[in-house]
Amino acid sequence: MKKAASVASRSFGRPSRSCLMCTSGERELVLDLGHQPHSDSFPTKEGLDDVEVRYPLRLVSCTSCGLLQIDYLVNPSILYQQDYLYVSSTTATGRKHYRDMANDLCRRFVFPRGSLAVDIGSNVGVLLGAFKENGMKVLGIDPAPIVSAQAVASGIETVVDFFSSRISARIKKRFGSAAVITGTNVFAHLHELNDAVNGMKKLLAKDGVIVIEAPHALTMIENLEYDTIYHQHVSYLSARPMKAYFARMGLELFDVEALPIHGGSLRYFISFPGAHAVQSNVERIIKEEESGGLYDLKRLSQFARDVEKQRRALLTLILDCKDKGKRVVALSAPAKGNTLLNYCALDTAFLEYATERNPLKIGRYTPGTHLPIFADEHILSDKPDYALILAWNFAEEIMRNMAAFKQRGGKFILPIPKPTII
């Protein structure tokens, strides 16, 4: 019986005993967000009575290299191959960001027409579509069948699988070397990091470039963006551990750019050593991280205390609205919002429902808190008093789209970094 239970638990996930980048086992707990459901597992009405598995969600810091990461890894097949509904093209802000990214990279590196662009975690293929418009041959790799099918339908050839050294060899045999390999908001998701990076090395042309984009861990700490912590995000990237890691892997971090997307992100440029000149941005941003206390356990402890204060402030604000007889709903239902909802225990006793633009989520329920999800337009006809914007990283676009809600007397609530009524 004990053996059967052990096998069953491994099928759900496993504790991570060492750092994903430097393999050190010396890590310190930073923030415990409790046991939470998979944040992209939106149940159907028929599935509400099913057992909902919850997993530990704890942020830890490697005392050796400084990488922030979670210490329990949920089985990737659960995260991405069972009803994964995230779509990267939902917002106009996101679509523009990916078009601009492809255009900027093609201008900077002058990739020859017909050269290969590979996107790891390609989703519905928005970034690759922009590379294709620039005359490049494109290929996506994504393990999620629902979103991959949308990419294929739009003309983006996609390998429906997890990227690995094995997949890399198969791609190179068929297509040749890649001039550019991109990974936007996916590198931090990788469980088998060394195997994936070795696959990138095999596939990359000698003068090619790997471009990785992810939210910056320093911004997360400074702006209390704790809701970006969830099980898909295995690690929380910053320049210092990234530089050291790629050096150990026989590659070179030669540039870093700061971007405003997702509350503050970094774009990392990696190549074979000497293929591209190392820019001063690398050391400049590392110094900013160090002066900001990103690798200081006392500063990280303060972050944890501030998160708890933020939770109390948000609950107080919403309770005050409820005490006054006001109706409060959630506007948008991103994965990050589900970390916030579950950590703050904001269920139907506090929020009547959630809304979404992503048609795949409409008619579902939020994981853990089970708020029913309607289309955004439902707010305009239903006329609640307050709308809590969970996708605060796209707040400006959301508020523009829902301007009629405010014109009719409704008010928006932004939860991050400080609960604020607009």
N, C-alpha and C positions, 0 to 999 in steps of 0.2 A: 504493500500500500504506500509506504514512504517513497519507494522508487517511482511509482506511477505519479505521485504528486510532484516529485522533483522534475520529471520529464514534462509534465503539464506546465509547471511554472516557467521552465526554460522556453517553451513555445511562445509565451507572452513576452519575455525579455530576460535581461540579466543585469546584475549590478556591474558597474564599470569599476575595476579595482585599481586602474592606473591611468595616468595622463594619456590622452589620445595622441599627443604630439611628441612628448619626450619620454614616455613610458614610466616616469617616476610614480611611485606609489604614495608620495607625500603630498596630500591635499588637505585643505581646510574648508570646513563648511562655511558658506557665506550666507545663504538664504534658503529656508525650508518653506516651500509653498504647499506642503501637504501632499496627500494622494489625490491625483487628478485623472480624469478620463482623457483619452486621446483627443486632442483639441480639434481635430478635423473629422471626428466620427459623429456626424449629425444623424441621429436616429430618425427613422420614419415613425409615423403614428403607431403602426403595427408593432414596432420594435421597442416601444417605451416600457413594456413590461419585462423585456429581456434583462438578464444580468448585465450590468454595465461595469466593465473592469476598470479599476483605477490603479495608477502606478505612482510610485514615489517621484516627486518632482523637487529635486534639491540642487541648488547651484553651489559648486565647489571651485576653489582656486588651487591650481598647481603651485606649490611653494618653490618648485624648481624653475619652470619656464614662465609662469604667470598666466597660463591659459585658463580662462573661465570655462567651465563645462558642467554638464549634469552628470550625476553618478549612477543613474539607472537607464539602461538602453532598452527601449521597447523594440520588439521584433520589427524590422523594417517592412516585412510583408504586411503586418497589421497597419502600419502607418501609411503605406503608399499603394498597396495592391488590393485593399478591401474598401471600395467605395470612397476613394479619395476625391474630394470635390473642389479643391482650390483651383482657381483659374486666374492666370496672370494678366489677362486682358480685360478684367472687369472695369477698371478705372481708366479714364482718359489720361490721367497723370502717369500711370504705369505704362500705358502704350507709348506715350511720347518719350518716356525715359528710355525704353528699349530701342526705339528708332534712333534717338539721339546717340545712344551708346554705340550702336553699329556704325552710324555715320562718322562719329568721332574716331573710332578705332580704324576705320578704313582710310580716313584722311591721315591719321598719325603714322600708320605703319605701311600704307600704300600696298596693300595685298594685291598680288596680280589677279586679274580677272580669271575666274575658273578655279582659283585655289580653294582649299577646303576649310570651311568653318564648322566646328563641332560644338554643340551646346549640350552640356551635361545638366540634366534636370530641365529639359527644354519645354515642359508643360505644353501649352497649345501652340507654341512655335512663333511667338511674336518677335523675339529677338532674331531668330533665324530668317524670318520673313524679310526683315530689314537688311540682313546680310545678303540675302538673295537679290534684293533690289539693287544692291551694289555690285552685282555681277559675280558673286561667289557661289560655289557649290556648297550645299548645306546638308547637315545631318544632325538630327536630334537623338538624344538618349534619355528616356524617362521610363520609370517602372510603372507608372499609373496608367492603366488601360483606358479610362474614361477620357482624360485630357489628351492622351496620345492619339486617340481616335480623332479628336477634333483637329489636331495638328496635321495628321495624314489627310483628312478631308480638305484642308486648306492648301495642300500641295507640299507639305514639309515631310520628307521621308524621316521616319522615326523608328529607332530600335527600342522596343518595349521591354526594358530590362534595367537592372542596376548597372551603372558603369563599373567596370573592373578591368584588371590587366588582361583577363581572357577576352572580354568584349573588345578592348582596345586592339588586340592583335588581329581579331576578326575584321575590324573596321579598316585597319591599315592595309591588310591583304587585299581588300576590295577597293578601297578609295585612295590609298596612298597616305602620305603624311599630311598633317593639318597645319595650316598657316596660323590659325588661331583656335584655341580651345577656351570656351567660356563656361563659367559656372556662377550664375547670379542667384544668391540666396539658396545655394545648394551645398557648397563646400562645408558649411557648418553642420550639415545634416549627415555627413558621411560617417559611418561606423568603422568601416575597414579603410581607414585613411591612407595607410602606406600602400596598400594594393591599388587604390584609385590613383594615387600620385604616380606610382610606377607605371600605371597604364597611360597616364598623360605623357610621361617621358617617352614611352615607346612610340606614341602617336605623333608627338610634336616634331615639326620640321626643325632643322638645326638653327635657323634664324627665326623660328616661330615664337609666339607669345601665348602664355596662359593668362587669362584675365578673370579674376575672382572678385565678386562683389558681395558684401554682407554688411549688416548693421554693425556699427563700431561699438565695442564693449565699453569704451570710455563714455560715449554718449548715453548708453544704457544706464550707467552708474550716475552720471551727472543729472539726468532728467528723469530718474526713477522709472525707467521704461521696463519694469519688471514683467509686464505682460508679454514681452517678447520671449520670455522663458517658457518653452513648452517642449514636448518630447521629440518633435521633429528637429528642433534646434539642439543638437548634441553639444556643440561648442559655440563660444561667443568670442568672435575673432578680434584680434588687435595686432598691431604691427610688430611688436617685439617678439612674441612667440612665433609669428608667421615667418619672420626673417630667419630665426634660428632653425625652424623646422625645415624650410626649403633648402637651407645650406646643408643640413644633415642628409637630405634626400638628393643632393647633387644638383640642385637648381639655385637660382638667384632671384631674390626679390629686388627688382631694379627701380620700381617707382610705386608710389601710393598716392591716391587722390581722395580728398574728402568730398562727399556728396550729401545733399540735403535729404534724399529719398529715405523713407522709412524712419524718420526721426533723426537721421544722421548715420551715414554709411561710409565705408571705405572701399575703394576699388584698388585691388592689388594687381601689379603687373609682374609676371614671373617668366624667366627664360633660362636657357642654358647659360652657365657663367660666361660673361664676356660678350654675349650676343648683343646686348643692348647696354648703353651707358647707365650706370647707377645714378639716380637723381637724388638731390639733397632732401627731397620730401621724406624719404625713408627715415633718416635720422631725426629730422624735425618732428615728425609725428610720434616717433618713439619717445622723444624728450617730452612732448606734450602729455603722453600717456603716463610717464613716470612722475612728472610734476603734478598731474591730476590725481595721483594716488591709486591708479588702477592696479598696481602691484603691491599695495600697502594694505595689510590685513586690518589695520585700524580704520582706514578709509572704507574698506569693504564692509566692516561691521557697522559703520555709520550708515551706509547705504541700506543695510537690512533694517536698521531702526527707522530710517526715514520711510521705507516701504510700509512698515506697520502703521506709521502715522498717517500715511496717505490713505491706507485702507480705512482707518477710522474716520478720516475726514470725508471720504466719499460716502460711506455708510451714513454718517451724520447728515450730509447734504440731502441724500435721497430720503432718509427718514423724515427730515424736516418737510420736504415736499409732500410726502404721504400724510403726515400729521395735519397738513393744511388742506387735505382733501384733493390734492392734485394727482393727476395720472401721469405715470412715468413709463416710458418704453425704451428699448435699445434700438438705435439706428445703426445698422450694419452688424454682421455676425462673422468677423474674421476669427482665425484660430487664436490670435493673441487675445481677442475679447473673451474667449472661453477660459483662458488662464485667469483673467481679471474676475469674471463672473463667479468662477468656482472658488477662488481664493477669498473673495469678499462675500461669498454665499448669497449672491444676488439672484435669487430664483423668482418664481411667480408671485411670491409674497411681496416683492419689491418692484418688479418690472412685469408689465402685463404681457409683453411679447417682444420679439425682435423683428427687424426687417432686413431685406437684402436686395441687391441688384443681380447677384449671381443666380440665374434660374435653377441651377442644380441644387441650391440650398432651400429655395422657396417650397413650403409644404413640409419641410423637415422640422427638427427641434434641436436646440442647442445642447451639446453634450453636458451631462451632469446636472445642469439647472433646468433643462427641458422647457425653455421658452419656445412657444410656437413661432415659426418664421413666416412672415408675409412679405409680399413685394413692398419696396419702399413707398410706393404710391398709396398704400393702405393708411399711412399716417395722415395723408391729406384728407381722406374721407372720414377717418375715425377721430381725428382732432384731439390727440392727447395733449397734455400741458407741457411735458418735457421729453426730450429725446436725447438719451445718453449715446454719444458717438463713440463706439468701440474701436472703429478703424480711424483713430485720431490722426494717424500718419497721412490720411487723405481728407482731413477735416475740411480744408478750404473747398475742395471740389464737392464734397458731400453737402456742405452748407449752401453752395451755389445751386446744386441740383435740387435742393429742398427749400429754396428761398420762399416758396409759397407757404410753407409750414410756419416760418417766422412771421411772414406778413399777416397771417391769421392769428397771431398772438402766441404761437408756440416758442419755446426757448430750448436752446441746445445746451447740453452739459458735456464738457471736455474733462475726462478723468485724469489725463496725464499732461504735464508732470504734477499739477496741482488741480484738484477738482474745481472747475470754474463754470459758472452759468453765463451763457452768451445770449 
